[in-house]
Amino acid sequence: MKILLADDEPDVLAALRLLVKAEGFEVVTASSPEAIVACAEATPLDVALIDLNYTRDTTSGTEGLDVLTRLRAIDPTLPVVVMTAYGRIEGAVEAMRRGARDYVQKPWENTRLVATLRTQAELARALRDAQKLERENTAFRRGELPTMIAESRAMQPVMRLIERIGPSDANVLVTGEHGTGKDVVARWLHGASKRSKAPFVPVNAGGLADGVFESELFGHVKGAFTDAKADRVGAFELADQGTLFLDEIANMPPTQQAKLLRVLQTGEFQPVGSSKVRKVEMRVVSATNATIADEVAAGRFREDLLYRLNTVEIQLPPLRERPEDIPLLASHFLREHAGRYGLPVTRFDVDCVELLRGHAWPGNVRELRHAVERAVLMAEGDTVRADDFALKPKPVDNERKLEDMTLEAAEKVLAERALARANGNVAEAARALGLSRSALYRRLAYFGLRGGA
Ligand SMILES: Nc1ncnc2c1ncn2[C@@H]1O[C@H](COP(=O)(O)OP(=O)(O)OP(=O)(O)O)[C@@H](O)[C@H]1O
């Protein structure tokens, strides 16, 4: 989570920075109204903590209030918390009237300040997600399915399974490493089901603090807790008749697992602070990158909850096990990013395919997507070249690949590596390979390689 801290006193900024960094926030700082605005324009933020007074006008707080108005214009969903000096509550009241989400008085109390910032960031994230969801659900209602490229042999059984169970009501657990496309599969399943006119609601189930979990899933009523300034509809209610997508389920703490299980068993829940029981009906698709059977065996994940979730399990292979999809995915991402940035890039140079297929892709499809995005931005003219990718050769992968090579190809790779290690000195490389210098020269000429000495 990214936070902007703004104050004109360097000591205050330093103390705040230390405090929130230790809590896992990523920090940017500003010490003038202009810098605050510039920062908010340049970086996506989760929350801003701004002082109301700056040197030009140290006590009235009007500079801070102006900044607040400008921040609201840049991004109305950015939660702003204001700081005032002790005893200057009027400024805080006016700031709240102008859209600040909360205020703290100096000297602040660390625990409370951090809790306020975290709550505001999480609530704002939920609001932003809801807006994104609305846009996506409009696409589902039009009958659109997300693009899913899966031509490789390893993906064929997966695709057959997805197509067969898509229209059914079965709960599905999607497993696979980070970035393998679990989210895409969940959306596809929803889009292909009879529920596609009802909402698809994703929840990062593994990333919610206890205080936010219930509010996020079950909603709350106004006044249920200090920050509950209005009623909030939870994910369960939003997903009624549709699909609830629970991501990162293996990271849920035991208390949350128990609460989730209860609702899945009964279909009933109560929003926080309400005594009214709501009843809902939905399909649940969940996802994890952990080996969930191991989590159950280790006692970290409830077996009865797993049975509720994994009526069908879909295992997505990592990208390195489906290299045939790499060129197709790369072309798809090239079109996407060229379109997004309005660039005339239309093709890859031939070397690129070899480069991309040879990379190990520990971050899977997401890493490939980012790599293509960068390359599209770097490309000159209409063609992406191998140099436009910032891919480092992966020694581990080369080792593995030697086994798949013909003897001649492996010999060439070994000669290249020996030369590289000897900084191009043929005599030294020959010694390392156990060849005479002239024998290595002959091999190099044959392979079209050149030694430097
Ligand atoms: N088969 C595919 N065809 C097209 N795009 C894909 C495919 N698989 C993944 N992507 C794209 O790759 C990116 C990562 O995919 P996604 O978010 O679905 O992965 P994930 O497994 O849910 O990741 P994480 O475990 O980190 O949540 C997304 O931008 C997604 O659109």
The ligand as an ORCA input file, in Angstrom:
! r2SCAN-3c Opt
* xyz 0 1
  N      -4.428    -17.690    -20.992
  C      -4.326    -16.363    -20.968
  N      -4.633    -15.630    -22.059
  C      -4.520    -14.271    -22.019
  N      -4.101    -13.569    -20.960
  C      -3.777    -14.247    -19.852
  C      -3.877    -15.667    -19.792
  N      -3.481    -16.077    -18.555
  C      -3.156    -14.974    -17.877
  N      -3.337    -13.852    -18.632
  C      -3.044    -12.469    -18.215
  O      -1.907    -12.520    -17.360
  C      -2.060    -11.683    -16.207
  C      -2.012    -12.510    -14.942
  O      -3.114    -13.406    -14.899
  P      -4.006    -13.638    -13.595
  O      -4.150    -12.381    -12.829
  O      -5.258    -14.325    -14.039
  O      -3.063    -14.651    -12.814
  P      -3.269    -15.299    -11.370
  O      -2.891    -16.721    -11.493
  O      -4.661    -15.009    -10.879
  O      -2.185    -14.527    -10.539
  P      -2.005    -14.364     -8.927
  O      -1.765    -15.731     -8.372
  O      -0.810    -13.503     -8.793
  O      -3.289    -13.751     -8.431
  C      -3.389    -10.977    -16.419
  O      -3.111     -9.728    -17.025
  C      -4.144    -11.870    -17.367
  O      -5.068    -11.144    -18.140
*
